[in-house]
Amino acid sequence: MSTSESHTEGSPTDLSSELRNFEEIARGILPRPGSMPSIAGVDIYSQLLPLNGVAGGDHLLYVDFKKRYDLDARIAAATEASRVDIVSNLEQCRRKAGIALIDVAGHHATDAMLAAMFHQAFLTGALYELDIYGTITRRLFENLNQRFNRTSSINKFITMIYGEISEDRTFRFLSAGHPPPAIFSALNDRFMEIAPDSITSFPPLGTFPSKHVIDRRTVTRDALGFKDRYEVNEWSLMGTGDILLLHTDGVLDHARGDELYFPERLERMVRSAKHGSAKDIVDTVIDDLKAFADPVDDVSLVIIKTY
């Protein structure tokens, strides 16, 4: 190849190619059409709207246990090992699904690297959790927090919410610096006020080392303190037609001048689409959000509707 036909290592052409390759990898871990969890009596839909149109700091991960794992084989193995506790937990996994929504500080394509790190670490940890306990426990998130505390910059923190929705309409979740869920009541036709004592949140993932992990004494850098043990919140969606919304701060902080989109405008849009499917509600909100003002951050929205 002649000199005129070649390009030097690190040239704009190389960097552009590397970025396209990275974006392709990042897209590969996003939820695919048809991957929404199937839970009796519950309709789920979501949409991620990266600011750059490809991949950013927001990331969504579904864990439909009965689709992702061979629960029959796991139950048989636990039965053979006389682990009735694991069998019981695995049986419960048939009737629930997990949803992890994270937001990495920043909205560049390269911020998706931390999201990809979370994705793989979470799924690897979930396998061990199912092997040991038959369910996902707080232990997984303590270990994730410790891992990200050691490997990521304090300026690149991750907010996270992980929740599990069950057939009995119970939503159990853990929050690390993430915007709290919102509940639209079908009976009251509005967002419900959330009492402060009904939700416990913790610092963003990796901000502080975990206090209650076995390796806490190996923390070598100066620490401002330790994060206490995660607590799980439990909410009951009692009414048919009730709607639970999970979102990132791209929704929470969305604005047109001094006018905020959340909660009044969002509430109106949910009300206008409340009789539709979860997909109808997501489509209505996202279309209106873009018409309201151009997003300045990644936007993510998950709708969980009971029926």
N, C-alpha and C positions, 0 to 999 in steps of 0.2 A: 504494500500500500504506500502511495506517495505521501510526502509530508502534507501536501494540500488536502488529502483525503482523510487524514487522521485528525484526532483531537487529543489534547493532552489530558492526563488524569486530573480530575477536579475541575474541569471546564464546565461552563454552564450547561452544555449538552449532557455531560455525565451527571451533574446534579439534578437536572430535570428528569432524567431517566430513573435515577435513584428515588426521587420523590414519587414518581408514578408507580414504581414498584412498591414503595411503602404504602401508598394509598390503596393499591390493590389488595395488599395483605390486610390492611385495616378494614376494608369493606368486607373481607372474607369472614370476619368474626361478628359482623352485625346480624341481628335476627333476620331470618329469611321469611318470605311470604309463606304463610301456612304454619309457621312455627309457634303461633300463639298457643298458650296452654289450654287444654280442654278440661274444664272443671264443671261438673253438673251444677246448674243454677247460676253460673257466672259467665259473663261475656267480657273478653279482654281484647283490647286493641291498643296499638301504640304507633307513634311516629317520631323519628329523630330528624331534625332539620339542621345539619351542620352549616355553620356560617359560610364556610368556603365551598359548600355544595358537595363535598366529598367525604371528609372525615375530620373530626375535631376532638374536643375534650370530653364530650358527652358519650356515654356508652350504656347500652342496655343488654341485659343477659337474662334469659328465661330458663327456669329449671322445672320442666314438667317431668316429674320423677318417673312416671309410668312410660313416658316416651324416651327419655334420655338413658334410663337404666333398665336392666333386666331384673325387675323386682321379683319375678317368680324364682329365678335362679338364686338370687340373694336370700330370699326367704327360705328356700330349700337348704342352702348352705348353713344359715343360722339355726334352722330347726335341727339339722344333723349335729351341730355343735352345742345343742341344748341352750341356745341363747334366746330365751323367750322374750327378753327385753328388746333385742334387736328385731325379732320377728314382729312384735307389736308396733314398733316404730316404722318398720318398712310397710306394714299393712296400712298405717296412716298415710304414708306417702302416696298411696293410690288415690287418695281423696284430696290432695292439695298440690299446689305448684308454687315455686319461688320466683321472685322478680328482684333482680339487682339493678339499680339505676345509679350511675356514678357521674360525677362532673369533675374533670381535671381542671385546675386553674389554667386559663388560657383557652383559645379556640383555634389554634393553628393545627394543620394536619399532623405536625410532628408531636403535638400534645397527645395524639392518639396512641403514641408509644406507651405512655403510662397506662392508658386504658387497656391496651393489649396485654400489658404485664399483669394487670388486675384480672383480666379475663382468664388467662391461663392459670394463674396462681389460684384463683377461686375454684375453677373446675378441678384442678389437681387436689386441692384441699378437700373439696366436696366428696371426692372418691374415698379418701381416707376416713372422712366423717361417716359415710355410709358403712364402710367396713367395720368401724369401731363402735358406732352408736346406732346405725340404721336411720339416721336423720342428720340434718345440719344443725350444729349447735353454736353457741357463742364462742366456743374455743377456736373455730375457724377464723372468726373476725379478730380475735385477740392476736392470733398468729399473723394474719394479714397486716394488722396495724404495726406489729413489731417489725415485720419484714420491710414495709414501706418506710418506717421510721429510720431504718438503717440505710436505705438505698436511694431515697429520693430527696431532692432539695426542699428545704422548708418553704421556699417560694413556689413550689409546685405541689401544693397539697391536693387531696382528693376528697370531695364530699361524697357520701354514699348513703343509700337507703336500701336495705334488703328486707323484703317482706314475703310472707307466705299466706296465700289466700286458700281457704278450705271450703269444702262443700257446704259446711254449716254457716258460711258467710262470716267467719272469723278471720280477721287480718292481724297477724302477729308480725311485728317488724322491729328492726334495729336501725337507728339513725346515727350517722357520724357527720355532723355539721351540715346536713342536707335540709332543704326546705321541707317543712312538714307536709304530710298529705292533706288534701282538702276533701271534705265529704259534702256532696249535694244530696239533701234529703228529698225524696219524692213526695213525702207527706207534707213537708213544710215548704216545698218549692224554692229552696234557697240553700246556700252554704250554711253549714252548722258551725257555731262557734266551738272551738276546741279549747277545753279547759287546760291551763298550763300544767296541772298535775296529771294530765292524762297522756302526756308525751314526754319522754326522756330522751335527750339528744346528747351526743358526746362530740369532742373536737374532731375536725376532719381527719381522715385516715392518715396515720403516719406522723401527725403533728407532735404527739407526745408518746414516749414508750409506754407499753402496758405494764401496770404494776403487778398484775397477778399472772405472770408467765414464769416458767421455771428458769429461764435464762435472763431474768431482769438484771442480775448483778454484772452481766457482761457489757452493759451499756457503758461505753467509755467516754463519749463526748459529754460536755457539760449539758445537763438537762435542766429545763425550767421546772420540771416536775414530771409526775407520772399520771397516765390516764387510769381512772378507776375501772373496775370490771363493767363491761357492757351490760345494759339491762334491756329486756325485750318488752315492747309495748304491745298491748292486745286490745283491739277494737272489734266491736260486733256491728256488722251491717245488717240491721234487723229487717228493714222494709224492702219489699219487692220494688225494684226500680231505683233503689239508692245507687249513687254513683261515687266511686272513690277515684280521686285524681292524684297521680304521682307526676312530679315535674321537676325540672332543674331551674336554676335562677334565670335562665333565658326567658322563662315565662314570668317568674316572680318579679323581675326588674324591667320587663318590657314596658316601654313608655313612648308617648308622643308629646314631646315637650315636657311639661310638668304633669301630664295626665298619665297615670299608671293604668296598665291593662288589668292587673290583678288587684283586688278581687272582683270589682264591680262589673267590668266589661266581660270578664271570663264567666262570671256567674250568669249573665244574660245569655251568653252564647250556649252554655250548658242547658239552661232552661229552655231555650228555643229548640234544642235537639234532643231533649231528654227522652222522648218517646221512640227515638231511633236506636239503632245498634250502637255498640261501643265504637265501631268504625265510623258510623255517621257522626257521632259526637266529636271524635278526633278530627275528622275532616272539616267539620263546621268550625271548630276552634282554630285550627291551623290556618284555614283560609282567611278567617276574620283577623287573626293575629297579624298576618302578613299585610292585609289591607289596612289595618290600624296604623302600622308603622313598619319600616324596614327593620328587621332584627339586627342587633348589634352583638349578638352572642349566639352560641349554639342553643337550639331550642329542642326540648324533649318533653313528650307528654304521653302518659299511660292512662287509659281509662279502664276501670274495672266496674262493671255494672251487674247488679243482681237482677234476676228475673224469676 
